[in-house]
Every structure is written in C-alpha cells, then in structure tokens.
Amino acid sequence: MKPFNALVWFFTWVVICFSVPKDSKAEEQRLYQLIEKGKTEIYHFRLAEATTIFRQIQNEFSELPHGYFYEAFIMAIYYSQDRTNVSLDSVLQQTIRVAITKGESYRKQGNQPAEAAYYLGVSHGVLGIYHVLNSSYLKGYLHGRSAKNYLEEAVEKDSTYYDAYLGLGIFHYYADLLPGVIKFFASILGFGGDRAQGIREIEKTAIRGQYLKIEAEFTHAVIRYFLEGAYSSSLQTFLRLKTSYPENPALLLLIGYHYRRFGQIEKAEKYFNSVSDAYREKLPQIIVMKYYNLGVCYYRLNDFEEAEKCFNRLLDKNLRKSPYYQAAIAFYKGILAGLKRDQASADYYFGLIRYNQETQYWYFISRIYSKTPFDKIMQDYIIAENHAYTFKTAQAITETEVLLKTINENRYSISNPDLVFLIKDLEARLAFQQGQALKSRQLFESFLTDLQKYDDDFQKAWIYIGYARVLRELKDWEEALKALKKAEVTNDEYTRLIIEREKYILKKSQLNLRS
C-alpha cells in the first residue's frame, strides 16, 4: 500500500468532524444521541445504517446542517472507493451543495456561531477532497482555503471548540509537506504550513476534544506512522481501536499493511483475510486492497503461484479499480510473467503502466524490469530481495554473494547492467539489517561514485535513502542530509514524501541526542 494513496483514502474516513449544540434541551440531546448512533455505525463501517440515521436527523432537524453534512461525508467515502461511478459523482456533488446551503442558513441565524462556522468548514473540506480526487487541484485548494477559514472562525468565536483543531491541524501539517514551488503558490492561496503546529492542534483535539478524541487519535497515529516513522506507537493505537471496532476494514488493512511492511507475513495474511468480501459492490477498493496486499504477501514469500492467483482475481473487470491499483497490479503481473520467462506477457503488463500523477510510482519502479528481458540473474535477485524483505537474512546474504560472484565473472554478459547497482544496494542493506552499520556504509560507498553514471533517478533516489538511514544510525547527520538531498533527483512525488519523512526523522534524532 503506497502511503500517499493510503493517506488520501484513510483521511477521507477520519475527516468525520462533528459537534452538537452545547445546552441540554431535550431536542438537542436527541440530536446528539442520533449523531452519536450514526457515528458509531460509521466507525463499524456500516455505512448504509449510518445513512439511514443521518436522514432521520434531516427529517427531525431539517433546518440544521448536521444530518446533511454526514450524508455528504458518507457519499464521499463511497465516491473515493468508486470514482468511475458517474451517478455517484452527481449524488455526492448534490449532497455537498445541500450541506453547504444548510450551513450558510444556519450561520445567518447567529444562534451558534462557532458551530455554524465549523459545519461550513467541514462541508467545504469534503468538497475540496472531491476536487482533489478528480485532480482539480486549484478548486481543491480554494475549497480547502474556505474550510480552513471557517474552522479558524470557529475557534475565534469559541477557543474551547477543541474539535475544530483537528481539521486545522491536518491542513497545517500537510501544507508544510508540499514541494517548494507548490508550497509557494499554496501560501498565496492562504495555506500557511507548519508541521509542528499541525501536530499540536491534532493532539489538542485528542486530549481535550469533546467528541472527536477517537478521530484525532487515529489521525495522529496515521500521520506519525506514514510521515514520521513512529511505527510502534502508531500500531498500538490501531490495535486499540480495532478492539472497539473489530470489523472496520480501514483498521484491518492498516494493521495488515504494518505486518506486511515488516516482513511478518503470517500476521499480515490473517488481517487481510479478515476483511469481509461484502464490501465488493459498494466499496470495491477495499476488496482491491485486500487481495492486492495478499498478492504482495505471497510474492514476498516467493510463492509466485499463490501471488498470481490473487492478482488474477483482481483482473476481474467487474471489480472496479482505481488507476493506482491498476498500475500496481500490472507491475506485479509483469514481474510474475518475467519470472516465468514469458517476455511477451511481461512486456504487455509493463506497457499498461502509464505515466501520470496517480501512477508515476509504478511507472518509475517498473522501468528497470521492463528495460531488458528477464534472465536468471534478474530472477535470483528478486528471490534474494524477497528473502531480505521477510528477514530471512542469512539466506538472502548467501544468494547475494552468489549474485555478486556471477556479476564479477560475467560482467559483460549481463542483459541488464543496471541491475548491478540494485544487487550492491541489497548487499549493503543486508549488512545494515544485521546491525553492521559501519560495514553497510563501506559497502554503499564502494559503488556510490559509479552511481553517478546511473540514469535511473528513481532507483538512485532509493539507494541514497538507504545510505542516509545508515549514516543516521552512525550519527553522521551532515552526510545523511547530503545523501537525502542527492535523493531529490527523482520526480516521483511519493519518493519525495519519503525523503521529507527521512529528513524529519534525522532532525528528530539529532534533537533527541542533544537533549
């Protein structure tokens, strides 16, 4: 699961920001109880049941924006999972318009100014997400700015409206991560980024929020996991939330992804398999993520036959897939075909991966595999790299040594000479995996000069990222930062996001040592 893609989807879920009037009239208590009931259904991902409850709120409290916002929010979840659905697109736009209209009318009444501004803020936030999902970034920025302005108005009217700080925190945090040029134009549009401030605001909701503690805890954990490398503490939050909401697929997929990422494949498989197939029709990307991740699990175990079964299952044309996952599936199908020496099929699948903003990661990572026909060295490298991924270190080291010997003896007969860099990178990473940071540094530095001749900026960037991690472990902060700056040669947005994360971890490591 690509972190950026995961964040778009999961933050669509966590933007469930709500509040209720603060006095204790009977009908206001009734409103709160219904919202709480609907919210619980969302947490369990019973979206149809939640929609029924929020429509009941619309009937009973037709002048308030609350029920209309929540229906728009649920429609946004459905739409994020199936953007090819034209009728769903129309329904989502209509529900957002109604929510904003109701919010504006509520604001004119002037009875609850902080709350009215809040609902307008979160409604414009959903509209901003809609435009970003459709790559209409200017419209997304404009509605995002409106959302931020309304949320700021809410806390200006009532500084104890702690639930509003969650949305502000998300805006401030992510605006600070934008690339330089985009950040400049975003600042002109009113997006002032401040990563530290964003975290503080999210934590404020997590600690003092009246109704959004769970959302803020989840958001805090997702941000710190993907963007700050706080894997252990974030995992504990996901596991704790899963205890309360055991069927929530977002939590199951996140936890499974964690175990998959760290090579604990049996645990990962358990969580992915626990995601119900009942989501297939209305929330198809959940099922795509389930079987995609299972396919990657088997691939990493070098169980290529089982991996192919999972990816073949995803080729079902009735299962609607986002462009990102279409490219991801094509990537693995291409490699699996290459491993079987079916070069025609490999070329076909690699050829399906187009270069655009949503699929560029898969385009870049596939280039080295699509450059030349698969041979035994490529096959053996993939097997060894998978063993390293699943922490079968001794086996991976032995296989890598054989690869290096083959390279040294047959340098001019290798079909893809660029593969030499990936094999040497693997050797260095394996030393680091064994806790031999100094040896790993020496191995990296033995080929970094030659790396300048390597014209694959994507793979080059990831080699520098690995090298920077070794330097950070050795507390050579200056050289680590230099390595990360060299990694910035890539145009891949996801890789650039990882580079920013590594810079943050590097800076934090320095500060922790000094304190």
Secondary structure, DSSP 8 states (H G I E B T S, - for coil): --HHHHHHHHHHHHT------SS--HHHHHHHHHHHHHHHHHHTT-HHHHHHHHHHHHHHSTTSSHHHHHHHHHHHHHHHH-TT-HHHHHHHHHHHHHHHHHHHHHHHH-SSHHHHHHHHHHHHHHHHHHHHHTT-HHHHHHHHHHHHHHHHHHHHH-TT-TTHHHHHHHHHHHHTTS-HHHHHHHHHTT----HHHHHHHHHHHHHH-SS-HHHHHHHHHHHHHHHH--HHHHHHHHHHHHHHSTT-HHHHHHHHHHHHHTT-HHHHHHHHHTS-GGGTTTSHHHHHHHHHHHHHHHHHTT-HHHHHHHHHHHT-TTS---HHHHHHHHHHHHHHHHHTT-HHHHHHHHHT---STTTHHHHHHHHHHHSS---HHHHHHHHHHHHHHTT-HHHHHHHHHHHHHHHHHSGGG-S-TTHHHHHHHHHHHHHHHTT-HHHHHHHHHTTHHHHTT---HHHHHHHHHHHHHHHHHTT-HHHHHHHHHHHTT---HHHHHHHHHHHHHHHHHHHHHH-
